[in-house]
Amino acid sequence: MYAPRTTPWPLVALFTAGYLAPYLLPTTVGRLERGLDLTPTQAGAVGSLLLLSSATAGFLLASRVERTGARTLARLGLVLAAVGYGGAALTTSVPAVVAGAVVGGFGSGTATTVAATRIAAEKDPHRASTLGLLSVSALAGAVYLTVPHLPGHGLTLAAIALTALAVWPLTGRLPGGRTGTAGQAAVEPAEADGSGAGRLPHRRSGMVLAGAMLLWSLAQNALWGVSGRIGVGQAGLSEPTVGVVFAVALGAGLLGVLGAGALGSRLGRALPIGGGTVVIACCIALSASATGLGSFASGEIAWNTFYPVVLSYLIGLAASLDPRGRWAVLVGSASSLGTAAGPLTGSVLSAQAGFPVMGAVLAVGLLLVAVPMTEVALHAGGRALLPGAVRRRGGHPAAVLAATTGTPSGVVPEVGAPEQSVVEIPLDGTAVAAQGAYDTAAATRAPGAM
């Protein structure tokens, strides 16, 4: 029997605190524009600085979680998020709001870095990331239902700050010193014998995935950053109606995340990533060309249903490239760069060519990006293995993949290792049974009778 899976709730909570800021980007930018009398470009620039700061934290701290300690870095990130976002929410000074957004963004990025690193060391990283997306989608949906009915520029910033404070008590269950993960245990022997396992593995796949994720996230957030303007300006809806559409869309995203969690690795990663990105491209084109409530809601809801599904598999794919979580952090930081550039890209495209053309350009870009992401999934991830199976082409140790299905990993050889030869063991002689040692079976013979 195998031990039941335990849910890493501290990591799920930390993941939620780190990812909440990007999820609330449209309403954050809109509130800053209206509450502080900023132009759309200025408000978008504040949002971009926030996300760039978050990405910077990921790049700087990707290799420092193990040395510093997950608990220490997580608490530092939550403090920065609470102080930065809280201070920005309480002031109307534009320089102070910008400074608070930058500090808070670095805190969000720090929390995300710790969560991504620890999730990569879990036996089932896809399940942990799915729970995190489920949590952040539910919380963001609640905020979208509440914010349109309340005044003030800093409500979304305050919500992020309060989330960071609420997550703080759970950090006591994180490792305080050097991380003693299974991923470390897997690489330490190789490092000791000088094999260089401390270097980043799967560099080509990781770089391709990071570049593709940057463009993938840019396309997603190019639409997400201007979705409010599409709903109000092009579709002719009111702000509360757009907020309800966003909340319903995020609710549909919860169903998508639940479906991804139930599906797990049954289809591998290539089909959900490649096929899901194609569906997302179609949804973006539909939403950007919406002229009424029906088309706008259909595009947004369908898009937000598939977006977290594909994202959960991408996070799992990045985590599988390195059990120590470094690729998960670096790919996530590249995604944050795309997220930061998305609103500006969407604004420029829509201003130059209109929303429908913008949607068509983004959809074509996603179709092109889907190719390298699918190739990485096929090469480095592929279909999940049955317990005890060994994949013959390059990739990860079969022990890592088999661990996700509940198989003891200690007896599974590493992928790519040479096959062990079969050795014949000669015997001195063959035992021959004496005829008198056996007798016929008789159903009527009483027990013990001769």
Secondary structure as UniProt FT lines:
FT   HELIX           9..23
FT   HELIX           25..35
FT   TURN            36..37
FT   HELIX           40..61
FT   TURN            62..64
FT   HELIX           65..68
FT   HELIX           70..90
FT   HELIX           94..120
FT   HELIX           125..146
FT   HELIX           147..149
FT   HELIX           155..167
FT   HELIX           168..173
FT   HELIX           182..192
FT   TURN            193..194
FT   TURN            197..198
FT   HELIX           203..224
FT   TURN            225..226
FT   HELIX           227..229
FT   HELIX           230..234
FT   HELIX           239..263
FT   TURN            264..269
FT   HELIX           270..288
FT   HELIX           293..320
FT   TURN            323..324
FT   HELIX           326..353
FT   HELIX           355..376
FT   HELIX           377..381
FT   TURN            387..388
FT   HELIX           398..403
FT   TURN            404..406
FT   TURN            410..411
FT   TURN            415..416
FT   HELIX           435..437
FT   TURN            443..444
FT   TURN            447..448
//
